Amino acid sequence: MKRLVRFVTVCALFVATTGAVSADEKKPTPADGFNIHVIAPHKFEDGTVHGPFHHYCKGVTPEILQCLLFQSTDPNALLVEVEYFVAKPLARELPLEVWNKYYHDHEIEIASGRVQVLDVPEEKAKEIAAAAAKTDGIIFHLWPKGVPAPNGQVGHPQSVGHKPRTQ
């Protein structure tokens, strides 16, 4: 119990002090720039639909956009999924059975109307959606439902309406 109290105290101290550095003094980190906000539901392996999940994304290369996914916009929401938007020419080099199992076509997902780009003017949202439509997505679900902490089990939800590709 003492160990747990000490851990909680250290965590609280960390949370309380992380804002202590001014913006001028802060060095850039890989966590900076996740400012493209998208919401979309996901279909889990058991066929159930969950979400919408709040995707906070940033481009890291011309071919890759990475997203941190949360169940809400609460500042303390748990990170439950990671999604990569991969340029179609790269993703489609994968064997078809791998693509069909793990990937989905963002063009189809966006056309379904289930995806919304938030926090930007409508024209910018259309621009972001058009760029995303040129990618395929792969989702890694990190926090299985009903467990108190991640247990190492990783799921691969799909977009709702995923359509497997054929040759």
N, C-alpha and C positions, 0 to 999 in steps of 0.2 A: 504494500500500500504506500509506503514511504517513497518507493521508486516512482510510482504513478504520480503522486503529489509533486515530486521534484520535476518530473517530465512535464506535467501541466504547467508548473511555474515557469520552467524554461521556455516552453512554447508561448505562454502569455507574455513573457519578457520580450521574446523575439518579435511577436506581433506588435507589441507596443513600440518597439524601437525601429522597425523597418521603415517608417516614414520620417526618421530623424535627419536624413541626408537631404539637402536641398536639391532641387532639380538641376541647378547649375553644377553641382558637385558630382552628380550621379553619372557613373560610366555606363555606356550602353551594354545591355545584356541580351542573350537570346530570347528572353521573355518579353522584350520590348516589341511593340509594333503589331500585336494581335488585335487589330482594330477594324477588321472587316467582320461585321456582325450579321450572321445568317441563322435562320431557324428552319428546321425541317424535322419531321418524324422519321423514325427508323423501324424497320421490321426485323424482329429478333428471330433466331434460329427456330424457335418453337412456333413461329407464325404470328405472334402477338405484335401489335404496333405500340410503340412507346414514344413519348416526346410531346411536343417538339423539343429537340435539343438545341441549345444555344451554342452555335459555333462561333468562336472568335479566331479569326484566321489572319495569316500574313503570307506573302510570297517569300520564298527563300532562294529560289532559282527561277529562271524563266520557265522551267518545266514543272516546278513543284510549289504547291501552296499547302501549308500545314495548318491544321485547326485544332484548338483545344475545345472540348465539348463539355458543357455543363447542363444540368437539368433546370436551372433557373438563372436569373441574373443577380441573385443575392451575392454580395461581395465575398461571402464565405462558402459559396456553393462548391461542392466537391467536383473535381475533375473526374469524369466518368468514362470519357471516350477520347480518342485521338483519331482524326481523319486526315488522310492525305489526298489532295487533288493532284492527280498525275496527268500530264499532257498525254492525250490519246496515243500519239505515235510511240511513246515509251510504254504505256500500260498495255498496249495491244501487241507488243512483242512477246508478252508472256504466253505460255501455253493456254489454249482456249479453256481447258478444264479449270485451270487456276483462275483465270479471269472470271469465268462464270460463277465460281464458288465465292470469291472474295471481292470482286470489283462490281461497280455499277456505273452506268452511263449518266453523267450529270445533265446532258442535253435532254434525255428522257425524263429525268427527275424534275428538272426545272419546268419543262413543258407541262408536267402534271398539275402545276399550280400549288404544290405542297411546300415549295421553298419560298422563303421571303428574305430579302436583303433589307436589313433595318439600319436606322440611324444615319442615313444619307438621303439626299434629294432623289426623287424618282428617276431622273435621267442617269445619275450615278449608279443607282441600283440596277438599272437596265444594262449599263456598261459592265458592271461586276458580273451579273448573271450571264451575259454574252460570253465573257471570258471564261467563266466557270463551265459553260456548256461545251467548251473545247477540251474538257478533262474527264477522266474517270476517277471514281472515288473508292478508297478502301478504308474501312472503319475497324478500329480495334476497341472493343468494349472491355474496360479494365476493372470494373467494380460490379461483380455479379449481384443481382437483386437478392435481398434478404440476408446478406452476410455483413457482419460488423466492420470488416476490413477487407481489402483486396486479398485474395487467396492464391494469386498466380494464374487463375483460370482466365483466359482471354477469349472473348467471343467475337464474332464477325457479323454484326447486323448488316442488313442491306437497306437500300432505299425502298420505300414503299412503291410497288409497281415495277421492281427490277425485272428486266427482260434478259434472259441468257442470250448470248450471241451464238450464231452458227457460222460455219466456214463461210 
